[in-house]
Amino acid sequence: MSDNHPANTNMESQLIERLHKMVHRWPEVSGCYLQPEAHVVDGIIHGLARSQMMFGHSYCP
């Protein structure tokens, strides 16, 4: 996802942090549940970040 440029790496890290907060807040406001396996949730978060970086929108991976 990142081309290892420091600005892109920092932007990607900030985006992943923001998406992580959003995804973990979602069950509180929606009544839904997260997948219990953390690696699956992390994969989805990274997929959302990749979509945001590539297309400008956090399309579902």
Backbone hydrogen bonds in HBPLUS format (Angstrom, degrees):
<---DONOR---> <-ACCEPTOR-->    atom                        ^
c    i                          cat <-CA-CA->   ^        H-A-AA   ^      H-
h    n   atom  resd res      DA  || num        DHA   H-A  angle D-A-AA Bond
n    s   type  num  typ     dist DA aas  dist angle  dist       angle   num
A0008-ASN N   A0005-HIS O   2.96 MM   3  5.30 114.4  2.41 109.1 125.0     1
A0009-THR N   A0005-HIS O   2.88 MM   4  6.07 162.3  1.91 163.7 169.7     2
A0010-ASN N   A0006-PRO O   2.95 MM   4  6.07 159.6  1.99 147.4 152.4     3
A0011-MET N   A0007-ALA O   2.93 MM   4  6.09 160.4  1.97 145.5 151.4     4
A0012-GLU N   A0008-ASN O   2.78 MM   4  5.89 157.9  1.83 147.2 153.8     5
A0013-SER N   A0009-THR O   2.94 MM   4  6.12 157.0  1.99 144.0 150.2     6
A0014-GLN N   A0010-ASN O   2.97 MM   4  6.21 160.4  2.01 150.6 155.5     7
A0015-LEU N   A0011-MET O   2.89 MM   4  6.08 155.9  1.95 147.0 154.2     8
A0016-ILE N   A0012-GLU O   2.88 MM   4  6.10 162.5  1.91 153.1 157.4     9
A0017-GLU N   A0013-SER O   2.97 MM   4  6.15 156.7  2.03 145.0 151.6    10
A0018-ARG N   A0014-GLN O   2.94 MM   4  6.17 157.5  1.99 147.2 153.2    11
A0019-LEU N   A0015-LEU O   2.86 MM   4  6.09 164.0  1.88 154.8 159.3    12
A0020-HIS N   A0016-ILE O   2.83 MM   4  5.90 151.7  1.91 144.7 153.0    13
A0021-LYS N   A0017-GLU O   3.11 MM   4  6.36 159.5  2.15 146.5 150.6    14
A0022-MET N   A0018-ARG O   3.00 MM   4  6.25 159.8  2.04 147.1 153.1    15
A0023-VAL N   A0019-LEU O   2.79 MM   4  5.95 170.2  1.80 156.8 158.8    16
A0024-HIS N   A0020-HIS O   3.01 MM   4  6.12 160.0  2.05 147.6 153.2    17
A0025-ARG N   A0021-LYS O   2.94 MM   4  6.00 128.7  2.21 139.5 152.7    18
A0025-ARG N   A0022-MET O   3.22 MM   3  5.12 134.7  2.43  94.0 106.4    19
A0026-TRP N   A0022-MET O   2.97 MM   4  6.09 138.8  2.14 146.0 156.7    20
A0028-GLU N   A0025-ARG O   2.95 MM   3  5.49 129.2  2.21 116.2 129.4    21
A0029-VAL N   A0026-TRP O   3.15 MM   3  5.42 128.1  2.43 104.6 117.0    22
A0030-SER N   A0026-TRP O   2.87 MM   4  5.83 141.5  2.02 156.7 168.7    23
A0031-GLY N   A0027-PRO O   3.05 MM   4  5.16 151.4  2.14 129.2 133.4    24
A0040-VAL N   A0037-GLU O   3.02 MM   3  5.60 138.0  2.20 114.7 125.4    25
A0041-VAL N   A0037-GLU O   3.38 MM   4  6.82 157.8  2.44 149.6 155.4    26
A0042-ASP N   A0038-ALA O   2.88 MM   4  6.10 163.7  1.90 155.9 160.7    27
A0043-GLY N   A0039-HIS O   3.02 MM   4  6.08 148.1  2.12 132.5 140.8    28
A0044-ILE N   A0040-VAL O   3.04 MM   4  6.36 152.0  2.12 148.0 155.2    29
A0045-ILE N   A0041-VAL O   2.92 MM   4  6.21 160.6  1.96 153.2 158.6    30
A0046-HIS N   A0042-ASP O   2.91 MM   4  6.13 164.0  1.94 150.9 154.9    31
A0047-GLY N   A0043-GLY O   2.92 MM   4  6.07 146.7  2.03 139.2 149.0    32
A0048-LEU N   A0044-ILE O   2.84 MM   4  6.11 154.8  1.90 152.1 158.5    33
A0049-ALA N   A0045-ILE O   2.93 MM   4  6.20 156.1  1.99 147.9 154.8    34
A0050-ARG N   A0046-HIS O   2.87 MM   4  6.06 157.1  1.93 144.1 150.4    35
A0051-SER N   A0047-GLY O   2.99 MM   4  6.20 160.0  2.03 146.9 151.8    36
A0052-GLN N   A0048-LEU O   2.95 MM   4  6.19 156.7  2.00 146.5 153.1    37
A0053-MET N   A0049-ALA O   2.88 MM   4  6.13 161.1  1.91 154.7 159.3    38
A0054-MET N   A0050-ARG O   2.87 MM   4  6.01 156.4  1.92 150.6 157.4    39
A0055-PHE N   A0051-SER O   2.75 MM   4  5.52 165.0  1.77 149.6 154.9    40
A0056-GLY N   A0052-GLN O   2.90 MM   4  4.50 136.8  2.09 116.4 125.2    41
